[in-house]
Amino acid sequence: MGTLYIDRKDLHIKHDGNALAFYSNEKREGIVPMNPLKRVIMVGNISIETSVLHRLSNEGISVLFLSGKRLRFCGMIHGRLHNNGFLRVKQYEKSLSDFSVKIAKDIIKRKVEGQREFLMDVIESRPDLRFPMTNAAGVLGKILKKMLSQELEMETLRGLEGGASSRYFQAFTKIFPESLKFKKRNRRPPEDPVNAMLSLCYTLLHYELVREIEVIGLDPTIGFYHQFEYGRESLACDLVELYRTDVDRFVRELFRDRTFAARDFAQKDERPGCYLKKGSRGRFYPIYEEWAKSMRPQFISEVRTLAVRIMDGQDIIPE
């Protein structure tokens, strides 16, 4: 099981030996063993005893707290983290050097390559979209050539990445049916089902990477491409760029296969925006978990490779 999703109002969680015990209205509803867990995601109004949090921390199980309806990030706890302070010192030093531009260029190059490959792959199943996909892929190809042909300042790189993302999403929106009303990328709040699903998956991906960054001993707030911003995990934002296209493919499949449709989302209720309904979230979690489980070895490898680069090729100190 690697991840436990808890999304049910008024649950009370207690500690029972090597398991989590769940109660509702003082009636025991069931238990889940802790041994196979690496992360717990709690959504909404759930009460949990302090002894449970202590045990989860001691077992190295991360806990992510999300708000109920909007699935907005509220907080995250871990157990004891990696003790390699020298790795963080090196990270701070490298963030102020030319290393930042090298890492940033690698990240954005891989991101744009992934976007271009995805658009070309769409043509196989949607030959009717050949023109917009090929046109956009051609623009991304030209942007990649600019990245490779010159020494780039960070601001120039950001301009190229912004241009590539804008052109990519112009094409990406054409993949989805008109009924979903997906015209452009928007968030805070998302305004249509596709944007709602993208935002949810990007959020979960972000905190997957925050966990791996912290576990290995890096500081998630000190990035290389994304500048320092108080309260933001800039390094996680950097690494998310590498996997955005993987999320886009995943979301496309969810709607293409009609696993989710407009009816699964709440819109224009008492709060602005568009959000996955509670009942539909129950179907979403295991599907997302299956996808994330296949991706996590890549996340771990990516973070470890970055740590080794920061250490100038030396391996990090084992946990």
Wavefront OBJ file of the C-alpha trace (Angstrom):
o trace
v 0.000 0.000 0.000
v 2.597 2.895 0.111
v 0.023 5.688 0.519
v -3.129 5.885 2.615
v -5.756 8.450 1.564
v -8.213 9.507 4.277
v -11.085 11.614 2.937
v -14.080 11.164 5.188
v -15.638 13.733 7.495
v -15.736 13.316 11.262
v -13.337 10.379 11.465
v -11.279 10.011 14.629
v -7.937 8.210 14.310
v -6.294 6.367 17.180
v -3.177 4.290 17.613
v -3.689 0.544 18.096
v -0.412 -1.359 18.293
v 1.102 -1.370 14.811
v -2.066 -0.117 13.153
v -4.221 2.967 12.734
v -7.741 2.521 14.091
v -10.628 4.534 12.666
v -13.693 5.587 14.674
v -16.901 7.391 13.737
v -19.444 8.369 16.382
v -17.362 6.338 18.866
v -17.862 3.218 16.754
v -14.818 1.436 15.392
v -14.898 1.392 11.579
v -11.688 -0.496 10.810
v -7.901 -0.571 11.001
v -4.955 -0.112 8.629
v -1.488 -1.540 9.427
v 1.286 1.062 9.492
v 4.108 -1.174 8.361
v 3.554 -0.798 4.569
v 2.913 2.972 4.738
v 5.284 5.685 3.527
v 2.810 8.553 3.366
v -0.677 9.430 4.641
v -2.839 12.058 2.927
v -5.601 13.508 5.103
v -8.384 15.536 3.517
v -10.831 17.716 5.404
v -12.214 17.527 8.924
v -10.419 14.580 10.530
v -9.281 14.366 14.147
v -6.124 12.478 15.022
v -4.557 11.742 18.390
v -1.092 13.079 19.141
v 0.176 9.570 19.816
v -0.678 8.669 16.214
v 1.366 11.568 14.853
v 4.260 10.560 17.140
v 4.167 7.001 15.857
v 3.912 8.046 12.209
v 6.884 10.381 12.659
v 8.950 7.706 14.404
v 8.219 5.308 11.541
v 9.298 7.888 8.940
v 5.784 8.132 7.488
v 5.003 11.539 5.988
v 1.588 13.107 6.586
v 0.119 15.602 4.103
v -2.893 17.704 5.137
v -5.257 19.042 2.437
v -8.397 21.149 2.859
v -11.680 19.376 2.239
v -13.311 20.808 -0.861
v -10.552 22.580 -2.742
v -7.836 20.098 -1.769
v -5.608 23.048 -0.897
v -2.299 22.319 0.837
v -2.467 23.000 4.582
v 0.686 21.398 5.970
v 3.040 18.433 6.029
v 4.972 16.575 8.722
v 7.813 14.080 8.579
v 9.821 12.059 10.991
v 13.502 12.784 11.552
v 15.117 13.904 8.318
v 18.527 13.323 6.787
v 21.390 14.614 8.961
v 23.721 15.684 6.138
v 24.104 19.394 6.934
v 27.058 19.692 4.561
v 24.783 18.809 1.635
v 22.578 21.779 2.455
v 25.578 24.084 2.796
v 26.698 23.027 -0.680
v 23.165 23.560 -1.975
v 23.137 27.139 -0.655
v 26.544 27.831 -2.216
v 25.522 26.377 -5.580
v 22.274 28.353 -5.624
v 24.355 31.561 -5.710
v 26.708 30.409 -8.469
v 26.620 29.647 -12.211
v 25.514 26.147 -11.213
v 21.960 27.535 -11.012
v 21.899 28.415 -14.701
v 23.311 25.004 -15.691
v 20.700 23.130 -13.673
v 17.900 25.433 -14.832
v 18.878 24.996 -18.486
v 18.892 21.200 -18.100
v 15.461 21.255 -16.461
v 13.800 23.502 -19.029
v 15.402 21.720 -21.968
v 14.025 18.394 -20.738
v 10.612 19.951 -20.067
v 10.285 21.450 -23.561
v 11.551 18.227 -25.152
v 8.837 16.352 -23.239
v 6.160 18.805 -24.366
v 7.244 18.527 -27.989
v 7.302 14.714 -27.854
v 3.838 14.620 -26.288
v 2.303 16.837 -28.980
v 3.749 14.649 -31.712
v 2.471 11.512 -29.948
v -1.068 12.941 -29.963
v -1.119 12.766 -33.776
v -1.047 8.942 -33.691
v -4.465 8.762 -32.045
v -5.808 12.100 -33.298
v -4.754 12.566 -36.945
v -7.378 15.325 -37.211
v -5.132 17.422 -34.946
v -2.027 16.972 -37.076
v -1.809 20.624 -38.126
v -2.057 22.318 -34.678
v 0.131 19.661 -33.026
v 2.815 19.799 -35.718
v 2.744 23.592 -35.799
v 3.183 23.887 -32.023
v 5.859 21.171 -31.972
v 7.745 23.115 -34.624
v 7.725 26.248 -32.470
v 9.011 24.242 -29.490
v 11.756 22.796 -31.693
v 12.921 26.307 -32.592
v 12.948 27.281 -28.925
v 15.068 24.223 -28.126
v 17.578 25.242 -30.796
v 17.874 28.683 -29.208
v 18.551 27.057 -25.839
v 21.336 24.927 -27.314
v 22.935 27.567 -29.521
v 23.837 30.213 -26.966
v 24.918 30.897 -23.432
v 21.720 31.908 -21.667
v 21.125 34.297 -18.834
v 18.423 33.177 -16.412
v 15.922 35.806 -17.547
v 16.382 34.785 -21.190
v 15.787 31.175 -20.223
v 12.616 32.136 -18.370
v 11.390 34.009 -21.431
v 11.981 31.002 -23.664
v 10.282 28.663 -21.201
v 7.274 30.984 -20.925
v 6.962 31.173 -24.688
v 7.168 27.399 -24.995
v 4.511 26.830 -22.316
v 2.155 29.343 -23.912
v 2.440 27.692 -27.325
v 2.190 24.209 -25.818
v -1.063 24.962 -23.987
v -2.604 26.523 -27.089
v -2.220 23.091 -28.686
v -2.938 21.080 -25.537
v -6.417 22.597 -25.127
v -7.428 21.265 -28.567
v -7.064 17.668 -27.371
v -10.128 17.927 -25.108
v -13.804 18.102 -26.154
v -15.589 21.460 -26.183
v -17.954 20.232 -23.466
v -15.133 20.496 -20.893
v -14.707 24.241 -21.660
v -10.921 24.013 -21.401
v -9.689 27.115 -23.241
v -6.474 27.960 -21.389
v -4.487 27.079 -18.286
v -5.891 28.789 -15.200
v -5.746 28.145 -11.445
v -6.524 29.636 -8.012
v -9.270 28.727 -8.607
v -9.388 26.430 -11.645
v -12.358 27.277 -13.836
v -13.100 24.012 -15.663
v -12.734 20.233 -15.132
v -9.430 19.864 -16.988
v -7.788 22.724 -15.072
v -9.195 21.337 -11.821
v -7.670 17.912 -12.521
v -4.344 19.405 -13.631
v -4.127 21.529 -10.486
v -4.948 18.600 -8.223
v -2.355 16.346 -9.865
v 0.316 19.066 -9.939
v -0.286 19.690 -6.217
v 0.087 16.014 -5.321
v 3.182 15.759 -7.546
v 4.706 18.817 -5.867
v 4.455 17.292 -2.408
v 5.667 13.908 -3.637
v 8.864 15.759 -4.562
v 8.966 17.839 -1.370
v 8.987 14.592 0.589
v 11.858 13.070 -1.419
v 13.840 16.312 -1.247
v 13.537 16.530 2.528
v 14.153 12.835 3.115
v 17.417 12.941 1.160
v 18.622 16.020 3.038
v 18.176 18.943 0.634
v 16.323 22.158 1.454
v 13.084 22.312 -0.585
v 12.920 26.121 -0.327
v 16.233 26.776 -2.119
v 15.807 26.275 -5.859
v 17.919 26.946 -8.902
v 15.454 27.903 -11.649
v 12.715 29.188 -9.349
v 13.962 32.061 -7.245
v 13.627 32.075 -3.489
v 10.158 33.153 -2.379
v 9.141 33.116 1.256
v 7.041 30.042 2.027
v 7.533 28.374 -1.365
v 9.338 25.084 -1.942
v 11.303 26.448 -4.903
v 13.443 23.336 -5.400
v 10.309 21.199 -5.624
v 8.930 23.697 -8.161
v 12.126 23.163 -10.192
v 11.729 19.398 -10.251
v 7.994 19.508 -10.935
v 8.849 21.049 -14.318
v 10.445 17.750 -15.329
v 7.208 15.818 -14.769
v 4.491 18.230 -15.863
v 4.140 16.509 -19.222
v 3.765 13.151 -17.457
v 0.857 14.665 -15.522
v -0.589 16.110 -18.726
v -0.516 12.663 -20.354
v -2.164 11.156 -17.280
v -4.927 13.786 -17.215
v -5.531 13.413 -20.936
v -6.043 9.662 -20.456
v -8.505 10.238 -17.591
v -10.768 12.314 -19.826
v -10.092 10.444 -23.085
v -11.132 7.156 -21.497
v -14.063 8.910 -19.766
v -12.829 7.796 -16.381
v -13.875 11.313 -15.386
v -16.263 13.711 -17.097
v -17.825 17.100 -16.406
v -20.425 15.490 -14.138
v -17.665 14.546 -11.674
v -16.921 18.197 -10.920
v -18.731 20.852 -8.876
v -19.000 24.283 -10.458
v -20.633 27.596 -9.592
v -21.754 26.555 -6.129
v -21.222 28.651 -2.994
v -17.514 29.046 -3.824
v -15.894 30.127 -7.094
v -14.020 27.653 -9.251
v -14.351 24.037 -10.314
v -13.488 21.093 -8.072
v -13.679 17.314 -8.104
v -16.722 16.130 -6.174
v -16.235 14.130 -2.989
v -17.629 10.897 -4.428
v -15.413 11.231 -7.488
v -12.360 11.843 -5.306
v -12.872 8.372 -3.895
v -12.410 6.977 -7.410
v -9.532 9.315 -8.195
v -7.212 8.400 -5.301
v -6.489 4.767 -6.271
v -6.055 5.742 -9.931
v -3.622 8.493 -9.022
v -1.807 6.196 -6.614
v -1.285 3.581 -9.314
v 0.228 6.263 -11.568
v 2.342 7.774 -8.788
v 3.627 4.365 -7.717
v 5.073 3.845 -11.199
v 6.690 7.301 -11.106
v 8.195 7.324 -7.606
v 11.405 5.469 -8.517
v 12.058 8.257 -11.026
v 11.383 10.916 -8.399
v 13.806 9.308 -5.954
v 16.470 8.850 -8.632
v 16.080 12.450 -9.839
v 16.489 13.908 -6.362
v 19.459 11.685 -5.564
v 21.156 12.557 -8.878
v 20.711 16.256 -8.129
v 22.206 15.781 -4.651
v 25.238 14.059 -6.157
v 25.684 16.908 -8.659
v 25.492 19.421 -5.819
v 28.197 17.423 -4.018
v 30.422 17.613 -7.137
v 30.037 13.945 -7.918
v 30.455 12.634 -4.372
v 27.697 10.405 -3.100
v 25.616 11.674 -0.226
v 26.136 10.193 3.236
v 23.789 7.190 3.649
v 20.890 7.549 6.033
l 1 2 3 4 5 6 7 8 9 10 11 12 13 14 15 16 17 18 19 20 21 22 23 24 25 26 27 28 29 30 31 32 33 34 35 36 37 38 39 40 41 42 43 44 45 46 47 48 49 50 51 52 53 54 55 56 57 58 59 60 61 62 63 64 65 66 67 68 69 70 71 72 73 74 75 76 77 78 79 80 81 82 83 84 85 86 87 88 89 90 91 92 93 94 95 96 97 98 99 100 101 102 103 104 105 106 107 108 109 110 111 112 113 114 115 116 117 118 119 120 121 122 123 124 125 126 127 128 129 130 131 132 133 134 135 136 137 138 139 140 141 142 143 144 145 146 147 148 149 150 151 152 153 154 155 156 157 158 159 160 161 162 163 164 165 166 167 168 169 170 171 172 173 174 175 176 177 178 179 180 181 182 183 184 185 186 187 188 189 190 191 192 193 194 195 196 197 198 199 200 201 202 203 204 205 206 207 208 209 210 211 212 213 214 215 216 217 218 219 220 221 222 223 224 225 226 227 228 229 230 231 232 233 234 235 236 237 238 239 240 241 242 243 244 245 246 247 248 249 250 251 252 253 254 255 256 257 258 259 260 261 262 263 264 265 266 267 268 269 270 271 272 273 274 275 276 277 278 279 280 281 282 283 284 285 286 287 288 289 290 291 292 293 294 295 296 297 298 299 300 301 302 303 304 305 306 307 308 309 310 311 312 313 314 315 316 317 318 319
